[in-house]
Each structure stands twice: as C-alpha cells, then as structure tokens.
Amino acid sequence: MNINWQDFFARRTERVTGSQIRQFFALTERPEVISFAGGFPDNEFFPREDLARTMASLVKEDARQALQYGPTEGIYELRVFLSGKMRQAGARCEIGNLIITNGSQQGIDLLSRVLVNPGDPVLVEEPAYIGGMGAIKSYGGVTNGIEMDEEGPRPESMVKTLEKLIARGLKPKFFYTVPNFQNPTGTTTSLERRIKILEIASRYDLLVVEDDPYGELAYDGTVPPSYYTLDREQRVVFLGSYSKVLIPGIRIGWMAGAETLLEKVILIKQTTDLCSSSIGQRLAYRLSHDGYVNRHIERLCDLYRQKRNGMLEAMQQYFPPSVKFSRPGGGFFTWVTFPDNYPTSRELLEMALERKVAFVHGIGFYSNGGGSHTARFSFSQPGLDDITTGIRIFGEMLWEIESELNKNRPAVNQ
C-alpha cells in the first residue's frame, strides 16, 4: 500500500515553499558555472588555521562545558560580551536583554512563532529578504511590502499601508527590516529614515525587528546607529550574527530585546533545540574576547571591498547604460534593474545559465507582486577574475538584447 503523505502533513506546511535561491543551487554549484546567486561568505576567507588552533585548545582546556549542553538563553560569558558590545554602540542592553540563537535566521523564526497568528499582517521591505518572509509566512503571517528608495523604506508608504490595514480592521504586529547593506538591494537606511520609521512605529504601536548580519562589513565608512540604539520604548528587537563576519558553520547569532518578550522566546526555543551549540558559543566568545573577530572583520572588509569594486567596475564597463545597478557601501549584494522592454529577469536567468552564468531573479523578493525586471547579484563568493568574466559574459548577452530591440524599433519619420 502506497502512503499518501499529503494526508499526514500538518496544514501549516502548505505555507512553506522552497526558496528560489535554493532551486538554482543544483545548477549554480556546478564548477563550470560562474554563480552570483548565493549570498554566502567566501570559503577562501575562513581562517582555518586560527580556528583549528582555537578549537583544539577549547576541547583540551574546556571540554566539560564546550562539549556539553548549555543554557537555553546561551552561555553567560558570550551574553555578557555581546550585551557590552551593544552598549558600546550606544544601546541600552543588559545581559537580561540578550539571548543566543542559531544564527539570526532562527531569531526570525522564533519571533514569528511567538508573535504571529495565522492571518496577521506583517510589514516587510519591498523587496525583502526571502528567508525572513519565509519564516513569517510559515506561521501564517501575511507580508505587506513597504516601498524602498535609495535611503531605505519610504515612511509615506509605511503610513499608507498601515492606514489601509487598519481600515480593514487589521493590526500589523511588526515591521521586519534589514537596514544595513540590505539583502537583496544593498541599500542602507539613512539615519533620518530610521528616526521617522521609529516615530511611525510608536504612533501605530508597531514592533520593529531589525536584522543586521552585514552591518560590520562596511567598505566606505560606518553605518548609522541601529534602530535598537535609537529606540527609547523597547519596541525594537535586534538580530545579530557571526555567520558573515566569522563562519556560518557554528550557527551562532543573538537576539536583543525587551525581557518580557525574550522570556517567551526562551520558552519556545526550549521546545525547538534546547540550546544553541555550546562549542560554537565558546569558540565565538574566545575569538571575540581576545579581539580576534574585530581584526578578522578588518581583513574581510579589505577583501570584500575588492570584490565589490570589481563587480561595480565590470558592470559599469560591460552593461548597457539602460541597465541600472545599486552601489552598496558594504555587505554582499548589488541590485540590478533592467528596462521594461527587456525579457523578464526569470527569462534572462535561463538565457544566462546557457552561458554558464547564474544570479537570482527578483520576483521572489516581492510580496506585493513585481520584481519581474530586477535581479540580485552577489559578489561574495566568486573570485575577482570570475566576477569580471561572468559580468562580461552577461553584459555581452545584454548588448545582444539591446541590438535586437533597436533592430525591431519602428523608424522615426524625418
């Protein structure tokens, strides 16, 4: 007898769909494909020898704690260090305001589980990080996109969306935002915008979930103060991560917020995984406490800055002028916008794959529909030579499209 697995799945699994980024990994991981798809750190930048020495030392000197279960909220030493780090940045953050998570992605998931009922509206950026929207939707949240420009989310769009929802008897729970070098656009929200958005959040009694995995990877100066630092009402929840600035394999991130909220999150986390990796936390603490992580971030900024510059220079050189792209001050991504008379970005991706170049089309980053002529290009993984070669190949394809469009354009009467 064949099992009909659909009869066994919980109804909430119907809300869980595959990420378009994952769908293309089978193609983009082929060695002959130059991939700008994955937003992963460069494998070559992992400090293997330093990590191996520190890990060996941990196991030898601190095995009883490093190899054992730990407290759900995270080990004391790391929480003290991270809360102190946030205070140094101007935030009001004591150890009771911070817990350890399995990367910032688990933080989004836990918050969605704690805050979102099926049908609840949640505000997100437009376009927004796919993983964040996926977590929200998996618990029945309905994402509502807030338009963005080069300064970040537009306050007037937020107010308009809030008023529409309120008129329908709906009250959003929170606004999810990646304010620094945003995934997918690379945009950094200006200080003025952050202040206005906090004012709107206060006026409409809205929480702000601030996801900041990229803020320390700044290549052209520093970023504005975090929403969490600017907040005076404890309505901001901050998510941080070691994944981009050290290694993602240890799966260590943190959540900072009001103690009342964190108490509930801890209870939910207990049912999820009991605790985050003890050895990962102790590795992160030891490397942070002795200043290694800060020194490593300086090296990463130098290395990724070269890749960012290489991609932007190649796009400037090889793309037609009608194709626009963002110029991020840090992070991993640039956002490309194609003319409306071009094939869609999904079609462009299929054409590019035939030439062994990959990226992520923009449709999946939108919750209100749209993005058909946008794409995310990541410069974090490919080497500099591959970046130049891949952008050149894709640019040649775009010029061929331009040529066809010009050929088919009606002649203008003289």
Phi, psi and omega in degrees: 000126178281139179275130173270094187297335179299332179287343183263334184291140174294152184298329182295338180292343178294338181277347184267117179238157181289145175286138178297334178296314180297325184299332183264357184297325180301326178279315189285341179278354176296136186298335181278352181265129171274111188253125170253023188272304187285135177268053183259155171297158176287124179304329183287346182267358178290130182279075190301311185293318179295319179294320180298317180295316182292319180296316179298320178296319179299311183296324181285320189261337190224034188298322184301323180266320184293330184258004184253165170302155177232179178294148183301321183283352179109160182292146186302312187299317181291322179294321176297315181298311185291322177294324176294321177300319180289326176294322178299331178276001177102002183275155172268099187213110173259174183299330178289349179263010187218135174230161179264140180232168174277078185073168179289339179298319177296327177300316178298317181296313180297317179296320178297320180294324182280325191256335193257125169264153176306129180094349179294133174282142176228134180274137177224165175289158179231100007280164184228164177297126184298318181297323177294314179296323180298318179296316180298314182292330182295338177257014175092003177292147180250111183283137177235116186283138175254123184300148179238157167225197186292347177260358180116199180300141183272120182304321181295327177292322179296314180297316180301315180294317179299315181296321178296317180293317179298321178298335178267007179079023183245140179237112178297147179275316184203167174248121180263127186218145171247091193281340184248118178051057193306143167267110025250353195271342186083001183288142171247125181290130182291160178300317180301317180295319180300317180296316180295320181292323175296322177298318178295318179299320178293317182297322184256010178054060185241137172279156175239122176258111187256112182257116188230070177278347189246353191303329181278350177267066183257125187256349183226048183106187184265166178266162177296164176304147181292158171305320182298321178292322182283339186292138176237009184236006182057038177255004178254136172247125184256135176242123177240169186203147171269356190297319183270338185256354175224269174214142178283340187295336179279346177052055179242122173222187178210158177234130177241134181183190181296140182301323180300318178291315183295328176302318179289320179298319180298318178299320180289321179297325178302323181279348183269307185214008183067308180195160174281166185305122179294315182291326176295318179295317182289328174295313180299318181295312184298316181288332177283316185297324181271006176087001183298316183300317179298319179293322179294321178299321177300317178295317180299319180299319177297317184288313181289331176300319178298320179291316177303311180298319179299319179292314182295320179295320179294318178296319179297322183281320192253343181274145171299151181300336181287344179267122184256151178213149180283162180236082186292147177273001181179194177074209188238353197231149164233149187250125185251134179240124182261153177300153182296335181274001174284163165303158178296161180295332175295317178292321178297323178297316179299320178294319182293322179299328176295336178258012175066040173231137183229150174207190179243122177289158193274352189300317184293347180274358184252137177258341181259010187087147181125190178080009186291343179236037178228162180203151175256128175245126178257133179256007189285324187266315184294153173287167183300318180296318178294324177300310180298315181295313182297317179293323177298313180299315180293320178298320177299321177296319180294321178294326175296320177295316178302317181298317179295319180295318179293325179295323184269359182284133179302141178291146180267128178296133178274000000 
